[in-house]
Amino acid sequence: MYRIHPALQHYDWGSTTAIPDALGLVPDGRPVAEAWFGAHTSAPSRVELPSGACGLDQLVADDPGHVLGSDVATRFGKQLPYLLKLIAAHRPVSLQVHPSVASAERGFAAEDAGGVPRDAAHRSYRDRNHKPELVYALTRFDAMVGFRAPRRAAELLDGLDAPLAESLRALLVADPGSTGVRTAFAWLLSPQTRPDADQVARLVEACAARLEAGSPSPRTDRTVIRLAQTNPGDVGAVTSILLNPVTLRPGEALFVPAGCVHTYLSGFGVEIMANSDNVLRAGLTSKHVDVAGLLENVDTVAAPPIRIAPERGFSATETFYAPVDDFELSITRLSDEGETRIPGRGPRIVLCLEGDVTVRTQNDGDVRLVRGESAFVPAADGAVTARGDGVLAQADVP
């Protein structure tokens, strides 16, 4: 078992305080959007070894049989299948979709063939993997995820005194199914038909007027206004009318499959995903936008957000089983009542969210973790137990 240190990501939508506070760091004024605990080659965690420090990706590559176990190494090759994060959204995250494995392989190969450097800011596919993800809320967490029923979106557009609202509603009414949603979404985003900033502003003004007069959906109007304030003129504010609003309370979890359009509006949480950094963006961002790639990958079938209820296999542990093979997340609450078994197997990352806990492995001793500290447990270390008073998150492979 090895102590690890996360790689911090200073994206502009991040909070200046939430992640530094959780990790026991002194804020330096820069936004910290994510802390990565994992072995993705673009930002691997740093591992403390007796011989010195190295990247977690290097530790995995040097001895995959010991670190990953034969089962995981056979299924996923010489890589850790998941990436664990802390995420802190102070401003809305980009409007985005993640690709399937097949799409990621095609896109990665095409960008390589086109000579796009793998670390280029304008690159969409940074690896060959899909990126389904699960977010576990530590505070209130607001998001927009997947498409509403098109009839409901048309109802929300009805009566808004803006030509853009009328045009968008007409597209949905003409074909109130997934193809109509795709047509409307593509019409909003595509360069050839994309509404200009003035059209967007008029719709935002109409939402503000309706909100003041008594809106049939105050949350929808407030979201449009908020997105327009953080990203003036961006049509992403308008697309939010087509999407499902979601609020997670602390302790609740949401699964976002590949192909599901989403944006996180605000909140602090734990995120776990397949080991990928592939993001196809269409707006609400200062980063590279790939509308064609997003439209190629997006699923426009209306469906409610996928909330994952935990299963309690051990008295102190709740496990969130996502419908993928790459990862699962468990949360264990300890209260000085002796040694507690932590379910899971294979390569594991344990992160102390609260308190002071000691983690012990079957074959390699123990390590004390306080809030914000983490450790990597190779598969060969066997079963994990913990004691103390605190909350422990664990990422492992099903």
VOPAGU-2260 file (C-alpha; in pm, 1 decimal, decimal comma):
REM VOPAGU-2260
SITE   aa  ch    i         X         Y         Z
SITE  MET   A    0       0,0       0,0       0,0
SITE  TYR   A    1     135,8     340,8    -100,7
SITE  ARG   A    2      46,8     698,6     -13,3
SITE  ILE   A    3     -48,1     896,0    -322,6
SITE  HIS   A    4     -90,2    1265,2    -400,8
SITE  PRO   A    5    -343,8    1391,7    -656,0
SITE  ALA   A    6    -279,5    1598,0    -965,8
SITE  LEU   A    7    -465,7    1930,2    -944,3
SITE  GLN   A    8    -648,5    2079,8   -1243,5
SITE  HIS   A    9    -688,3    2458,8   -1248,9
SITE  TYR   A   10    -980,5    2495,5   -1490,0
SITE  ASP   A   11   -1151,0    2833,6   -1487,8
SITE  TRP   A   12   -1485,5    2700,6   -1358,3
SITE  GLY   A   13   -1334,2    2564,1   -1037,5
SITE  SER   A   14   -1358,9    2686,6    -680,2
SITE  THR   A   15   -1061,3    2863,1    -524,4
SITE  THR   A   16   -1125,3    2705,4    -183,3
SITE  ALA   A   17   -1326,6    2379,4    -185,9
SITE  ILE   A   18   -1056,7    2135,4    -298,4
SITE  PRO   A   19    -765,0    2308,4    -121,2
SITE  ASP   A   20    -971,3    2299,1     199,7
SITE  ALA   A   21   -1054,6    1929,2     151,1
SITE  LEU   A   22    -687,9    1844,5      89,9
SITE  GLY   A   23    -548,4    2059,4     368,4
SITE  LEU   A   24    -375,4    2298,6     126,4
SITE  VAL   A   25    -341,3    2676,3     148,0
SITE  PRO   A   26    -548,9    2839,7    -129,9
SITE  ASP   A   27    -333,3    3042,3    -369,0
SITE  GLY   A   28    -616,7    3230,8    -540,7
SITE  ARG   A   29    -629,3    3005,5    -846,5
SITE  PRO   A   30    -943,4    2802,8    -919,6
SITE  VAL   A   31    -901,2    2431,3    -851,5
SITE  ALA   A   32   -1166,9    2244,4   -1047,9
SITE  GLU   A   33   -1054,1    1885,2   -1000,7
SITE  ALA   A   34    -808,1    1671,2    -806,9
SITE  TRP   A   35    -717,6    1351,3    -996,8
SITE  PHE   A   36    -643,9    1031,8    -805,9
SITE  GLY   A   37    -541,8     783,6   -1073,0
SITE  ALA   A   38    -301,7     678,7   -1344,1
SITE  HIS   A   39    -416,5     864,3   -1654,4
SITE  THR   A   40    -100,5     950,3   -1844,5
SITE  SER   A   41    -194,8    1317,8   -1884,2
SITE  ALA   A   42    -197,1    1378,6   -1505,4
SITE  PRO   A   43    -105,6    1073,6   -1294,1
SITE  SER   A   44    -105,8    1079,8    -915,9
SITE  ARG   A   45     233,6    1084,4    -747,7
SITE  VAL   A   46     319,8     771,3    -548,9
SITE  GLU   A   47     547,3     765,1    -243,3
SITE  LEU   A   48     788,7     469,2    -270,1
SITE  PRO   A   49    1079,1     376,7     -40,9
SITE  SER   A   50    1311,5     450,1    -333,9
SITE  GLY   A   51    1147,7     786,3    -412,4
SITE  ALA   A   52     839,4     915,3    -593,7
SITE  CYS   A   53     696,9     812,4    -929,2
SITE  GLY   A   54     375,0     842,0   -1124,8
SITE  LEU   A   55     100,0     590,4   -1054,1
SITE  ASP   A   56      92,5     510,4   -1426,3
SITE  GLN   A   57     457,5     403,5   -1405,6
SITE  LEU   A   58     392,4     186,6   -1099,1
SITE  VAL   A   59     115,1       7,8   -1288,9
SITE  ALA   A   60     321,5     -38,1   -1605,0
SITE  ASP   A   61     624,9    -175,5   -1416,8
SITE  ASP   A   62     437,2    -468,7   -1259,6
SITE  PRO   A   63      75,0    -495,8   -1380,2
SITE  GLY   A   64      28,9    -848,5   -1245,0
SITE  HIS   A   65     113,4    -741,7    -888,9
SITE  VAL   A   66     -54,1    -400,9    -901,4
SITE  LEU   A   67    -368,8    -478,2   -1102,0
SITE  GLY   A   68    -411,2    -852,2   -1047,4
SITE  SER   A   69    -439,0   -1104,2   -1330,1
SITE  ASP   A   70    -814,0   -1056,6   -1379,7
SITE  VAL   A   71    -798,8    -677,1   -1419,8
SITE  ALA   A   72    -479,6    -693,8   -1629,3
SITE  THR   A   73    -644,2    -946,9   -1862,6
SITE  ARG   A   74    -958,6    -733,1   -1903,5
SITE  PHE   A   75    -802,9    -387,0   -1925,1
SITE  GLY   A   76    -438,4    -433,0   -2014,9
SITE  LYS   A   77    -158,8    -244,9   -1839,9
SITE  GLN   A   78    -373,3      38,6   -1710,3
SITE  LEU   A   79    -580,4     123,5   -1405,8
SITE  PRO   A   80    -939,6     107,0   -1538,0
SITE  TYR   A   81   -1076,9     404,2   -1344,3
SITE  LEU   A   82   -1000,6     762,3   -1248,0
SITE  LEU   A   83   -1116,1     898,5    -910,1
SITE  LYS   A   84   -1159,4    1274,4    -864,1
SITE  LEU   A   85   -1270,5    1547,6    -634,8
SITE  ILE   A   86   -1470,6    1800,3    -838,9
SITE  ALA   A   87   -1560,0    2154,6    -731,8
SITE  ALA   A   88   -1776,5    2356,0    -972,2
SITE  HIS   A   89   -1802,1    2721,7    -873,7
SITE  ARG   A   90   -1923,5    2813,3   -1223,4
SITE  PRO   A   91   -2103,6    2594,4   -1480,0
SITE  VAL   A   92   -1893,4    2328,8   -1651,8
SITE  SER   A   93   -1891,6    2305,7   -2032,8
SITE  LEU   A   94   -2186,5    2157,9   -2221,4
SITE  GLN   A   95   -2038,8    1820,1   -2307,3
SITE  VAL   A   96   -2066,9    1456,6   -2412,2
SITE  HIS   A   97   -1823,9    1167,0   -2366,2
SITE  PRO   A   98   -1767,1     913,0   -2646,2
SITE  SER   A   99   -1816,5     536,4   -2651,7
SITE  VAL   A  100   -1511,6     308,9   -2678,4
SITE  ALA   A  101   -1564,1     256,6   -3053,4
SITE  SER   A  102   -1599,0     629,9   -3115,3
SITE  ALA   A  103   -1296,0     711,0   -2899,0
SITE  GLU   A  104   -1083,3     461,9   -3090,2
SITE  ARG   A  105   -1188,6     613,8   -3425,0
SITE  GLY   A  106   -1143,8     971,4   -3307,2
SITE  PHE   A  107    -806,3     905,7   -3145,3
SITE  ALA   A  108    -675,7     734,2   -3458,8
SITE  ALA   A  109    -805,5    1012,9   -3684,4
SITE  GLU   A  110    -642,6    1288,6   -3478,3
SITE  ASP   A  111    -316,4    1093,3   -3464,4
SITE  ALA   A  112    -327,9    1045,4   -3842,6
SITE  GLY   A  113    -396,9    1416,6   -3881,9
SITE  GLY   A  114     -85,3    1504,9   -3685,1
SITE  VAL   A  115    -267,5    1663,8   -3391,0
SITE  PRO   A  116     -30,1    1655,0   -3090,7
SITE  ARG   A  117    -171,5    1448,9   -2806,1
SITE  ASP   A  118    -139,0    1738,2   -2562,9
SITE  ALA   A  119    -276,2    2001,5   -2803,5
SITE  ALA   A  120    -546,1    2231,1   -2667,3
SITE  HIS   A  121    -754,7    2173,0   -2982,6
SITE  ARG   A  122    -747,7    1793,5   -2952,3
SITE  SER   A  123   -1076,7    1617,9   -2862,0
SITE  TYR   A  124    -958,2    1258,1   -2814,2
SITE  ARG   A  125    -672,3    1222,6   -2567,0
SITE  ASP   A  126    -703,2     845,3   -2534,8
SITE  ARG   A  127    -889,4     547,6   -2683,4
SITE  ASN   A  128   -1133,1     494,6   -2396,7
SITE  HIS   A  129   -1494,8     573,7   -2316,5
SITE  LYS   A  130   -1576,5     793,7   -2018,4
SITE  PRO   A  131   -1892,6     697,9   -1830,8
SITE  GLU   A  132   -1891,2     867,0   -1491,7
SITE  LEU   A  133   -2060,5     872,9   -1152,7
SITE  VAL   A  134   -2070,8    1176,2    -923,4
SITE  TYR   A  135   -2133,9    1145,5    -547,5
SITE  ALA   A  136   -2242,7    1472,2    -387,3
SITE  LEU   A  137   -2060,2    1607,4     -81,6
SITE  THR   A  138   -2263,8    1931,2     -91,1
SITE  ARG   A  139   -2573,5    2027,3    -284,2
SITE  PHE   A  140   -2486,4    1949,5    -646,3
SITE  ASP   A  141   -2683,6    2098,6    -938,7
SITE  ALA   A  142   -2661,4    1972,8   -1295,2
SITE  MET   A  143   -2839,1    1945,3   -1629,7
SITE  VAL   A  144   -2830,3    1588,2   -1761,5
SITE  GLY   A  145   -2989,2    1428,9   -2069,6
SITE  PHE   A  146   -3290,1    1549,5   -2266,7
SITE  ARG   A  147   -3635,2    1633,0   -2135,2
SITE  ALA   A  148   -3942,0    1496,0   -2308,4
SITE  PRO   A  149   -3966,2    1714,5   -2622,0
SITE  ARG   A  150   -4328,0    1806,1   -2549,8
SITE  ARG   A  151   -4221,4    1942,6   -2211,0
SITE  ALA   A  152   -3943,4    2147,5   -2370,2
SITE  ALA   A  153   -4195,2    2284,3   -2621,4
SITE  GLU   A  154   -4427,4    2383,3   -2334,6
SITE  LEU   A  155   -4143,7    2575,9   -2167,7
SITE  LEU   A  156   -4073,4    2765,1   -2490,1
SITE  ASP   A  157   -4439,2    2847,5   -2548,8
SITE  GLY   A  158   -4521,2    3211,0   -2481,4
SITE  LEU   A  159   -4162,5    3335,1   -2459,2
SITE  ASP   A  160   -4152,3    3665,9   -2646,2
SITE  ALA   A  161   -3843,1    3590,8   -2855,5
SITE  PRO   A  162   -3811,8    3474,1   -3219,4
SITE  LEU   A  163   -3551,5    3216,6   -3118,0
SITE  ALA   A  164   -3796,7    3053,8   -2874,8
SITE  GLU   A  165   -4064,1    3041,1   -3142,7
SITE  SER   A  166   -3833,2    2881,6   -3400,6
SITE  LEU   A  167   -3701,6    2623,9   -3153,6
SITE  ARG   A  168   -4051,5    2535,2   -3037,7
SITE  ALA   A  169   -4167,5    2489,1   -3397,0
SITE  LEU   A  170   -3893,8    2231,4   -3458,6
SITE  LEU   A  171   -3996,0    2030,7   -3150,1
SITE  VAL   A  172   -4367,8    2046,6   -3224,9
SITE  ALA   A  173   -4311,7    1933,8   -3584,5
SITE  ASP   A  174   -4131,7    1617,3   -3469,0
SITE  PRO   A  175   -4184,6    1546,5   -3095,8
SITE  GLY   A  176   -3943,4    1252,1   -3080,6
SITE  SER   A  177   -3571,4    1185,8   -3060,4
SITE  THR   A  178   -3513,6    1286,4   -3424,5
SITE  GLY   A  179   -3688,3    1616,9   -3359,8
SITE  VAL   A  180   -3469,0    1674,7   -3054,2
SITE  ARG   A  181   -3160,1    1598,0   -3262,4
SITE  THR   A  182   -3276,5    1841,1   -3530,9
SITE  ALA   A  183   -3342,6    2116,5   -3276,9
SITE  PHE   A  184   -3017,3    2055,8   -3086,8
SITE  ALA   A  185   -2809,8    2051,2   -3406,7
SITE  TRP   A  186   -2986,6    2365,8   -3531,2
SITE  LEU   A  187   -2887,6    2547,6   -3212,9
SITE  LEU   A  188   -2524,3    2434,6   -3217,6
SITE  SER   A  189   -2417,4    2403,8   -3582,4
SITE  PRO   A  190   -2215,5    2697,6   -3722,4
SITE  GLN   A  191   -2444,4    2727,0   -4026,2
SITE  THR   A  192   -2763,4    2777,6   -3821,9
SITE  ARG   A  193   -2639,0    2879,0   -3477,6
SITE  PRO   A  194   -2830,6    3179,7   -3334,3
SITE  ASP   A  195   -2620,2    3490,3   -3283,9
SITE  ALA   A  196   -2558,5    3664,3   -2952,4
SITE  ASP   A  197   -2843,0    3912,7   -3003,4
SITE  GLN   A  198   -3095,4    3631,6   -3059,2
SITE  VAL   A  199   -2971,6    3455,9   -2747,4
SITE  ALA   A  200   -2993,1    3779,5   -2548,0
SITE  ARG   A  201   -3355,0    3835,4   -2653,7
SITE  LEU   A  202   -3452,4    3488,0   -2535,2
SITE  VAL   A  203   -3271,5    3544,7   -2204,6
SITE  GLU   A  204   -3458,9    3873,2   -2160,5
SITE  ALA   A  205   -3785,3    3691,3   -2229,4
SITE  CYS   A  206   -3702,0    3434,4   -1960,6
SITE  ALA   A  207   -3623,1    3714,8   -1714,0
SITE  ALA   A  208   -3953,3    3887,4   -1792,3
SITE  ARG   A  209   -4146,5    3563,6   -1751,5
SITE  LEU   A  210   -3971,3    3489,2   -1423,1
SITE  GLU   A  211   -4072,4    3827,5   -1285,6
SITE  ALA   A  212   -4432,7    3786,4   -1405,9
SITE  GLY   A  213   -4477,4    3435,3   -1263,0
SITE  SER   A  214   -4305,0    3158,5   -1453,9
SITE  PRO   A  215   -4445,8    2805,8   -1505,8
SITE  SER   A  216   -4088,4    2683,9   -1444,7
SITE  PRO   A  217   -3881,9    2929,4   -1237,5
SITE  ARG   A  218   -3591,8    2686,2   -1224,8
SITE  THR   A  219   -3568,3    2671,9   -1603,8
SITE  ASP   A  220   -3572,8    3049,6   -1639,4
SITE  ARG   A  221   -3318,6    3099,1   -1361,1
SITE  THR   A  222   -3085,5    2846,8   -1524,1
SITE  VAL   A  223   -3105,3    3020,6   -1862,3
SITE  ILE   A  224   -3032,9    3356,4   -1695,6
SITE  ARG   A  225   -2744,9    3218,1   -1490,8
SITE  LEU   A  226   -2578,0    3050,7   -1787,7
SITE  ALA   A  227   -2611,8    3369,9   -1989,8
SITE  GLN   A  228   -2449,9    3568,9   -1710,5
SITE  THR   A  229   -2145,7    3340,1   -1691,6
SITE  ASN   A  230   -2124,0    3290,5   -2069,9
SITE  PRO   A  231   -2280,2    3595,4   -2244,0
SITE  GLY   A  232   -2411,6    3522,9   -2592,8
SITE  ASP   A  233   -2340,8    3148,9   -2567,1
SITE  VAL   A  234   -2620,6    2937,0   -2711,7
SITE  GLY   A  235   -2551,5    2681,1   -2438,0
SITE  ALA   A  236   -2782,4    2889,2   -2218,7
SITE  VAL   A  237   -3066,7    2814,7   -2461,3
SITE  THR   A  238   -2989,8    2441,9   -2485,1
SITE  SER   A  239   -3053,7    2412,8   -2111,2
SITE  ILE   A  240   -3427,8    2441,5   -2184,6
SITE  LEU   A  241   -3400,6    2104,8   -2361,9
SITE  LEU   A  242   -3225,7    1930,9   -2069,8
SITE  ASN   A  243   -3330,2    1765,2   -1743,0
SITE  PRO   A  244   -3250,8    1960,3   -1425,2
SITE  VAL   A  245   -3097,5    1755,2   -1143,7
SITE  THR   A  246   -3021,5    1836,7    -780,8
SITE  LEU   A  247   -2827,4    1591,8    -565,1
SITE  ARG   A  248   -2828,8    1620,5    -188,6
SITE  PRO   A  249   -2515,3    1519,4       3,6
SITE  GLY   A  250   -2483,0    1141,2     -13,4
SITE  GLU   A  251   -2674,5    1101,2    -341,4
SITE  ALA   A  252   -2516,7     980,2    -666,3
SITE  LEU   A  253   -2578,4    1029,4   -1037,8
SITE  PHE   A  254   -2452,6     816,7   -1328,4
SITE  VAL   A  255   -2379,0     976,1   -1666,6
SITE  PRO   A  256   -2328,1     721,3   -1948,5
SITE  ALA   A  257   -2127,8     780,5   -2263,9
SITE  GLY   A  258   -2333,3     981,1   -2512,9
SITE  CYS   A  259   -2535,1    1166,1   -2245,7
SITE  VAL   A  260   -2521,3    1545,0   -2281,3
SITE  HIS   A  261   -2463,6    1723,7   -1951,1
SITE  THR   A  262   -2325,5    2020,5   -1764,8
SITE  TYR   A  263   -2256,9    2052,1   -1392,1
SITE  LEU   A  264   -2376,8    2389,2   -1264,2
SITE  SER   A  265   -2239,0    2399,0    -910,3
SITE  GLY   A  266   -2136,6    2180,4    -619,5
SITE  PHE   A  267   -1860,6    1975,2    -460,8
SITE  GLY   A  268   -1837,2    1599,0    -490,2
SITE  VAL   A  269   -1646,0    1279,6    -554,7
SITE  GLU   A  270   -1640,4    1169,0    -917,5
SITE  ILE   A  271   -1535,6     831,7   -1054,7
SITE  MET   A  272   -1512,3     740,5   -1421,5
SITE  ALA   A  273   -1342,9     518,8   -1672,9
SITE  ASN   A  274    -975,1     606,9   -1715,5
SITE  SER   A  275   -1023,0     871,9   -1983,6
SITE  ASP   A  276    -992,9    1243,3   -2053,3
SITE  ASN   A  277   -1208,1    1248,4   -2368,2
SITE  VAL   A  278   -1450,6    1542,0   -2363,4
SITE  LEU   A  279   -1652,0    1668,1   -2662,4
SITE  ARG   A  280   -1767,4    2023,3   -2588,1
SITE  ALA   A  281   -2028,6    2239,7   -2759,1
SITE  GLY   A  282   -2043,7    2552,3   -2544,9
SITE  LEU   A  283   -2026,0    2719,9   -2202,7
SITE  THR   A  284   -1647,6    2697,3   -2211,7
SITE  SER   A  285   -1324,1    2872,2   -2299,3
SITE  LYS   A  286   -1177,2    2537,6   -2409,3
SITE  HIS   A  287   -1181,5    2368,3   -2748,9
SITE  VAL   A  288   -1531,2    2319,3   -2890,7
SITE  ASP   A  289   -1607,4    2021,7   -3117,5
SITE  VAL   A  290   -1971,6    2054,3   -3220,6
SITE  ALA   A  291   -1944,5    1793,8   -3496,9
SITE  GLY   A  292   -1788,9    1542,8   -3259,7
SITE  LEU   A  293   -2051,5    1607,3   -2992,7
SITE  LEU   A  294   -2341,0    1571,2   -3237,1
SITE  GLU   A  295   -2190,9    1249,4   -3371,6
SITE  ASN   A  296   -2184,2    1100,0   -3021,4
SITE  VAL   A  297   -2488,8    1245,8   -2843,4
SITE  ASP   A  298   -2791,0    1031,3   -2756,3
SITE  THR   A  299   -3104,8    1241,4   -2811,5
SITE  VAL   A  300   -3358,9     994,4   -2670,5
SITE  ALA   A  301   -3541,2    1165,8   -2384,3
SITE  ALA   A  302   -3481,4     986,7   -2053,9
SITE  PRO   A  303   -3473,6    1075,2   -1684,2
SITE  PRO   A  304   -3134,3    1113,8   -1514,2
SITE  ILE   A  305   -2988,8     790,2   -1377,2
SITE  ARG   A  306   -2969,6     815,1    -999,4
SITE  ILE   A  307   -2778,7     525,0    -842,4
SITE  ALA   A  308   -2909,4     399,5    -508,3
SITE  PRO   A  309   -2641,5     244,7    -285,8
SITE  GLU   A  310   -2637,5    -115,0    -169,4
SITE  ARG   A  311   -2531,9    -192,4     186,4
SITE  GLY   A  312   -2333,1    -516,0     192,0
SITE  PHE   A  313   -2150,2    -432,2     515,0
SITE  SER   A  314   -2306,7    -238,0     801,8
SITE  ALA   A  315   -2073,5      62,3     766,7
SITE  THR   A  316   -2041,6      71,8     386,6
SITE  GLU   A  317   -2263,1     188,9     101,5
SITE  THR   A  318   -2155,1      80,3    -247,2
SITE  PHE   A  319   -2267,7     249,9    -567,2
SITE  TYR   A  320   -2267,7      -1,8    -850,8
SITE  ALA   A  321   -2261,2     174,7   -1187,0
SITE  PRO   A  322   -2369,2     -28,7   -1494,4
SITE  VAL   A  323   -2012,5     -50,6   -1631,9
SITE  ASP   A  324   -1716,3    -283,6   -1578,9
SITE  ASP   A  325   -1456,0     -13,6   -1514,3
SITE  PHE   A  326   -1534,0     104,8   -1161,9
SITE  GLU   A  327   -1745,0     106,9    -849,3
SITE  LEU   A  328   -1746,9     347,6    -555,9
SITE  SER   A  329   -1801,4     273,6    -187,2
SITE  ILE   A  330   -1839,6     508,7     108,5
SITE  THR   A  331   -1758,0     375,8     455,9
SITE  ARG   A  332   -1848,1     561,0     776,4
SITE  LEU   A  333   -1631,5     467,1    1075,6
SITE  SER   A  334   -1700,1     548,8    1440,3
SITE  ASP   A  335   -1428,7     398,0    1662,3
SITE  GLU   A  336   -1606,8      64,5    1690,4
SITE  GLY   A  337   -1310,8    -154,0    1599,6
SITE  GLU   A  338   -1187,1    -295,3    1269,5
SITE  THR   A  339   -1427,8    -274,0     974,6
SITE  ARG   A  340   -1396,4    -472,2     652,4
SITE  ILE   A  341   -1405,6    -258,8     335,8
SITE  PRO   A  342   -1565,1    -451,2      47,5
SITE  GLY   A  343   -1391,7    -456,0    -289,5
SITE  ARG   A  344   -1103,9    -622,3    -464,3
SITE  GLY   A  345    -830,7    -564,3    -718,2
SITE  PRO   A  346    -644,1    -230,7    -736,4
SITE  ARG   A  347    -806,3      18,4    -499,9
SITE  ILE   A  348    -771,4     385,8    -413,2
SITE  VAL   A  349    -885,6     494,9     -67,5
SITE  LEU   A  350    -948,1     861,7      10,0
SITE  CYS   A  351   -1026,2     998,6     354,8
SITE  LEU   A  352   -1314,2    1245,8     322,3
SITE  GLU   A  353   -1350,7    1322,1     691,9
SITE  GLY   A  354   -1180,7    1246,1    1022,9
SITE  ASP   A  355    -885,3    1023,8    1104,0
SITE  VAL   A  356    -873,2     660,1     993,5
SITE  THR   A  357    -617,8     381,8     972,5
SITE  VAL   A  358    -634,3     153,0     669,8
SITE  ARG   A  359    -487,7    -195,9     692,9
SITE  THR   A  360    -427,1    -447,3     415,0
SITE  GLN   A  361    -406,4    -821,9     446,8
SITE  ASN   A  362     -50,4    -848,7     317,5
SITE  ASP   A  363     117,1    -509,5     358,2
SITE  GLY   A  364      59,5    -337,6     692,7
SITE  ASP   A  365    -133,6     -17,8     753,0
SITE  VAL   A  366    -135,6     357,5     686,5
SITE  ARG   A  367    -299,6     641,4     874,9
SITE  LEU   A  368    -506,0     886,1     668,7
SITE  VAL   A  369    -658,2    1215,9     778,7
SITE  ARG   A  370    -899,3    1430,5     578,8
SITE  GLY   A  371    -776,9    1473,2     221,6
SITE  GLU   A  372    -510,1    1202,5     233,9
SITE  SER   A  373    -518,9     897,4       9,7
SITE  ALA   A  374    -349,1     566,9     -61,7
SITE  PHE   A  375    -324,7     316,2    -344,3
SITE  VAL   A  376    -375,4     -51,5    -262,2
SITE  PRO   A  377    -231,4    -298,5    -516,9
SITE  ALA   A  378    -436,2    -608,9    -588,3
SITE  ALA   A  379    -167,6    -827,6    -431,9
SITE  ASP   A  380    -218,1    -658,9     -93,0
SITE  GLY   A  381    -544,3    -847,8     -42,8
SITE  ALA   A  382    -840,3    -752,5     173,4
SITE  VAL   A  383    -871,4    -403,7     325,1
SITE  THR   A  384    -995,1    -312,5     671,8
SITE  ALA   A  385   -1016,3      25,4     845,5
SITE  ARG   A  386   -1062,1     167,2    1193,2
SITE  GLY   A  387   -1099,5     515,0    1339,1
SITE  ASP   A  388   -1355,4     793,8    1325,9
SITE  GLY   A  389   -1423,3     931,8     979,2
SITE  VAL   A  390   -1549,8     873,9     626,8
SITE  LEU   A  391   -1356,7     679,6     365,5
SITE  ALA   A  392   -1422,9     667,7      -9,3
SITE  GLN   A  393   -1288,9     371,2    -205,3
SITE  ALA   A  394   -1259,5     318,8    -579,8
SITE  ASP   A  395   -1222,0     -35,8    -706,6
SITE  VAL   A  396   -1295,4    -261,5   -1005,7
SITE  PRO   A  397   -1608,0    -484,9   -1011,9
